Amino acid sequence: NPKKEYLKGKKAFIFDMDGTLYLETSACDGALKISHRCYPSAEKRLCFEHITVMIQREVAVRLAEPPGSKEYGILSVLLQAWYDIEYLFTVGEQVFNPPPKVKSAVIRLVRNQTTKLDCDEQLFVKVVKASFGQRRKMLRNSLKSVFGDFGGAEHRFFTQRAEQLSVADFVELTQWVAENRR
């Protein structure tokens, strides 16, 4: 079966929390790291302008969801900071042999115009993770568990939940955290 032979030795990809896509395949002797940052390093890195992939439907929905939905989360924010993500279509179980117990989906990631966030990018990741760490809590409480109480200082986002903030809002919040953390 040529289809099985083509897939032999290839593995799935994993999104890391910094927005990096790892694609493990025998074709490149280990992990091929596809990153939003384009700079030379000892690792094999590619920077792609657009990519269309098929992944588990639940993951695809999370990646493509806009702020305000319950599926919007850490991966949504971290990847949407660098890519415009479009959910294209669902692929049913019946097209695979043997059929899996989950649906798949095809999504398209297109590199947006962001070359650098207007904040400390490592702190941005930490703020996003902390914000979603206690999902049903207001941001004041979620951030307090990681950064302390900011000496009583308040931000306008503190009365909102993480899933209500856009990428731009998280950049603004990260700038504020950088200025007000102790």
N, C-alpha and C positions, 0 to 999 in steps of 0.2 A: 504494500500500500504506500504510494508516494507521499501521501499526506502524513502518515505516521512517521515515515523516514525523515521528512522535513522537520517534524517537531521533536524527533528523538534528540535527547541531550539538551533541549532548551528548557528554560525555567521561566516562571512568572517574574514580573517586575514588582518592585516595592517602592513606595514613596516614603522617603525619610522625612522627618519633621522639619527639616530646613528647606523642603521643596525640591530635594534632589530625587531623581528617579534612578533607581538601580535596576539594571537589566542583567540578569545572570544568564549566560549562555556559554556553551562549550566552544562556540566560534571565536570567542575572544579570551580564552584561557582564564576564566574567572568572571568577576563582576565588571561590567561596563557601566561606568557612572555617567549619567546624563544630568547635567546641572544647568541651572539658570545663570550661573557665573561662568564666564568664558575666560579662563586663564590657564597657562600651562602648569602642569604639576607632574609628579611621578605617576599619578593615576591616569588611567585612560578616561578622558572626559570629552563629551560632545555637548555642544550647545545647539539645540534645535529651534527652528523658527515655528514649526508646526509638526504635530504628530497626531495620528489617529490610531486609537487602541481599543481593543475589546477587553473588558474587565468585568468582574462580578457586578451585577446591576446595583446592588446596595452601595458599593464603593463609588460607582459612577455617579449615582444620585448625590452622594455626599460631596463629591468633588465639584459638581456643577451647580449645587444649590446656592441661591442668593441669600443675603442676610435676611433674617426674619423667619426662616423655616427651621423646624426642629432637626433637620438633617445637616444644617450648616454647622461646621465645626472647625477644629484645628486644621485638618487637611484642606478644607475649603479655603480658609483664610491664607494659609501659607502658599498654596499653589496659585490662588487667584491674585496674589500680589505680583506674580510674574507672568501668568498666562490667562487668556480669556478661554474659558472652558465651555464647550457646547455639548449637551447631551444629544446625540444624533438619533439613536433608535435602540429598541430592546431586541435581543436575540433569544428566542425560546429554547428550551431544553431539547426539544425534538430534533434540532438540526445537528446535534452531536451524537456520536456513537461510541461508547454508551452515553445515554443522556445523563447530565449531572442533576443534582437536586436543587440547583439554583439557576436563575436566569442570568444572562450576560447582557452587557450593553456596550455600544460603541460610542465613544466620546472623542471629541477633537480638542486638542490644546493648541492654541495659537499664541505665540510670544507677544505680550503686549509691549508698550513703549517704555516700560520701567527698566532703567538700567541700574538704578540704585535707589533704595528707599530713603526718604528724608528723615531717617532716624538710625540709631545703632541697630543693625540687623540682628545681631545676637540677642540684644535686649528685646527686640521685636518678637522673636521666637519665644523667649521666656515669658513675655507679657501675654502673648496669645495662649500659650499652654496654661499659664496660671489662670487666665480669664475663663477658660473652659474647664478648668480642673474641678470646679464645683458648679456644674452646669446650671442648676436651677437657682443659684444664688445671684444676688446683685453683684456687680463688679467690685464695689467697695469691699465686700467680704471675700470674694475670690482672690483679689490682689493682696489683701491684708495678710492672708495666710503665707504668702511668699515674700512680700516686700515690707511688711509692717504697716503701721497706720499712717505713714507719711506726715507724722507730727500734727495730725488733725486737719491737714490740708484736704480740700475737696476738689473733685473734678466733675464737670457736668455729666459725664458718662457713668458716674458711680451708682446712680439709681437705675441703670439699665442692666440687662443681662447680656452676656457675651454674644449670643446669637443675633442680637439686634444691631451689632456694629459692623460697618463695612471695613474693607481693608484700609481705606483712608482714615477712618475713625481709629483703627488700631495703631496706625502710624502716629496720629495726633496723641493718642493715649501713651504710647511709648515715649514720645518726646517729653510729655508731662512727667512720666515716671522717672525718666533720666534726670530731670531738673529737681524733683521733689523727694526722691528716695534718700534714706539716711544710711 
